[in-house]
Amino acid sequence: MNNFCVYPGYGVCQVLGEEIKSNQNFLKLKSFLLGELTIFIPKNKESLSRMRPLINKEEAIILQDLMNNTKKPDKTFRNWNQKFRSYMSVLNSGDAKSICLAIQELKYESSIKELNYSAKKLLQSLTDCLSAEINITTQIQ
């Protein structure tokens, strides 16, 4: 499991190794969320601190169950722009529990009224991100 990680904004990645380019060390990652895109992350403290290991199998099972539920949002937003920015920051954080909560809230909203195009795309992105991590976690453990 050490060769997989989650990098915010790219989702689940497979660590392919290290490369040196322009006298700088880079970590070579393959992102599955973005169509098996190969990315290079500078190997410095700031970049590496954003990476996190995959969730464990027990967490994956719990989050998969929670992901299929709906939850009324805890906070209310004055407008869609605030809500969208909040959910995008959750997606870019890469935190599995926060992503699951955002999915639950958007599913709750979709049960009340039809989501607009942006909300549907956001829900799909959040679901893809968490589903990829759950699938890989359950396959490799």
C-alpha positions, 0 to 999 in steps of 0.5 A: 500500500506504500506505493499509493497516496492521495494528493489533494486536487489529483485524488488517488495516485500511484507513486512511480518513483523519483526524478531529477529535473532542472537540478530539483527532485520531483516525485513522479505520481500517476493520478487515476482520477484525471485519466491516468495522468502523470504528474510531478510534485516537487519533493519539498516539505510543503508538497509532501506534507499535503500528501496522505496515505490511503484510508484503511479498509475499515474506514473505507467500508464505513465511508462507503456506507455513509456515502450512500446516505443523505445528511442535511447540511450543518451550515447554511450558505447565503448563496450558491457561490459560497457553497460551491467554494466551500465544497471545492475547498473540501475536494481540494483538501483531499480529506476523505471524511470531509468529502463524504460529508459533502457528498451526503449534503449534496445528495440531500439537496438533490432529494429536495430539488434538482441540482443545477449543472455545477452542483451535479458536476461537483457531486460527480467529482466528489463521488469519483474522488472518494470512490476511487480511494475506496475501490483501491483501498479495498482491492489492495488490502 
